[in-house]
Amino acid sequence: MTPFTKQVVAIIASIPEGKVMTYGQIAALAGSPRAARQVVRILHSMSRKERLPWHRVVNAKGEIAIPDEHSRLMQETELISEGVEFQLNGTINLQQFGYDPGPVFLDGLSDNQ
């Protein structure tokens, strides 16, 4: 596993219940701000194996980015069950429900590599 992938996995695993992060935010925290699509690939390929809370990752607009209707509904249901609220336009208020692990998390992450 590459250092970037390890960081992405650790960041996603750290998202607490009732909070969300964006693909781009995770990429930036992992050291590659333009790698949001790579975060998507990592999430898709490693969610089950690493038991990641995949449902807590949304796009930069606070929207569920999964095109498949069944998976979209599953993600929405999971988030609602954790207390995340959707606005009338179907987005999540990132100011209210967004998660920022902060520099302490990142310092600890780099120590573990």
C-alpha positions as CSV (number, residue, x, y, z in Angstrom):
1,M,0.0,0.0,0.0
2,T,1.4,3.4,-0.9
3,P,1.9,6.1,1.7
4,F,-0.9,8.1,0.1
5,T,-3.3,5.2,0.2
6,K,-2.4,4.5,3.8
7,Q,-3.2,8.1,4.7
8,V,-6.5,8.1,2.8
9,V,-7.5,4.9,4.6
10,A,-6.6,6.3,8.0
11,I,-8.4,9.6,7.3
12,I,-11.6,7.8,6.2
13,A,-11.4,5.5,9.1
14,S,-11.2,8.5,11.5
15,I,-14.5,10.2,10.3
16,P,-16.8,10.0,13.3
17,E,-20.4,9.0,13.2
18,G,-22.7,11.8,12.2
19,K,-20.0,13.6,10.2
20,V,-18.8,13.7,6.6
21,M,-15.7,14.6,4.6
22,T,-15.3,15.3,0.9
23,Y,-13.2,13.4,-1.6
24,G,-11.1,16.5,-2.2
25,Q,-10.7,17.3,1.5
26,I,-9.4,13.8,2.1
27,A,-7.0,14.0,-0.9
28,A,-5.6,17.3,0.4
29,L,-5.2,16.0,4.0
30,A,-3.4,13.0,2.6
31,G,-0.9,15.3,0.8
32,S,-2.2,15.4,-2.8
33,P,-4.9,18.1,-3.1
34,R,-5.7,17.2,-6.8
35,A,-6.2,13.5,-6.2
36,A,-9.9,13.4,-5.3
37,R,-10.5,10.8,-8.1
38,Q,-7.8,8.6,-6.6
39,V,-9.6,8.8,-3.2
40,V,-12.8,7.6,-5.0
41,R,-10.8,4.6,-6.4
42,I,-9.3,3.8,-3.0
43,L,-12.7,4.0,-1.3
44,H,-14.2,1.8,-4.0
45,S,-11.5,-0.8,-3.8
46,M,-10.8,-0.9,-0.1
47,S,-14.0,-0.1,1.7
48,R,-15.0,-3.6,2.4
49,K,-11.5,-5.0,3.1
50,E,-10.6,-2.1,5.5
51,R,-14.1,-1.8,6.9
52,L,-14.2,1.9,6.0
53,P,-17.2,4.1,6.7
54,W,-17.6,4.7,3.0
55,H,-21.0,6.4,3.5
56,R,-19.4,9.3,5.3
57,V,-17.6,10.6,2.1
58,V,-19.5,13.0,-0.2
59,N,-18.6,15.4,-3.0
60,A,-17.5,19.0,-2.6
61,K,-21.1,20.2,-2.9
62,G,-22.2,18.0,0.0
63,E,-24.0,15.6,-2.4
64,I,-23.9,11.8,-2.6
65,A,-21.9,11.2,-5.7
66,I,-22.9,7.6,-6.3
67,P,-24.9,7.3,-9.6
68,D,-26.5,3.9,-8.7
69,E,-29.9,4.5,-7.1
70,H,-29.7,1.6,-4.7
71,S,-26.3,2.5,-3.4
72,R,-27.3,6.2,-3.2
73,L,-30.3,5.3,-1.1
74,M,-28.2,3.0,1.1
75,Q,-25.7,5.8,1.7
76,E,-28.4,8.3,2.5
77,T,-30.1,5.9,4.9
78,E,-26.8,5.3,6.7
79,L,-26.1,9.0,7.1
80,I,-29.6,9.8,8.3
81,S,-29.4,7.0,10.9
82,E,-26.3,8.7,12.2
83,G,-28.1,12.0,12.5
84,V,-26.8,13.7,9.3
85,E,-29.6,15.9,7.8
86,F,-30.2,16.5,4.2
87,Q,-31.4,19.9,3.0
88,L,-34.4,20.3,0.7
89,N,-32.0,20.3,-2.4
90,G,-30.6,16.9,-1.3
91,T,-27.3,18.3,-0.1
92,I,-25.6,18.1,3.3
93,N,-24.6,21.3,5.1
94,L,-20.8,20.8,5.2
95,Q,-20.5,23.7,7.7
96,Q,-22.7,21.7,10.2
97,F,-21.9,18.1,9.4
98,G,-18.4,18.4,7.9
99,Y,-15.5,16.9,9.8
100,D,-12.0,18.4,10.0
101,P,-9.6,16.1,11.9
102,G,-7.1,19.0,12.3
103,P,-3.3,19.1,12.4
104,V,-3.0,16.9,15.5
105,F,-4.4,14.0,13.5
106,L,-2.1,14.6,10.7
107,D,1.0,14.9,13.0
108,G,0.0,11.5,14.5
109,L,-0.5,10.0,11.0
110,S,3.0,11.0,9.8
111,D,4.5,9.6,13.0
112,N,3.0,6.2,12.2
113,Q,4.6,5.8,8.8
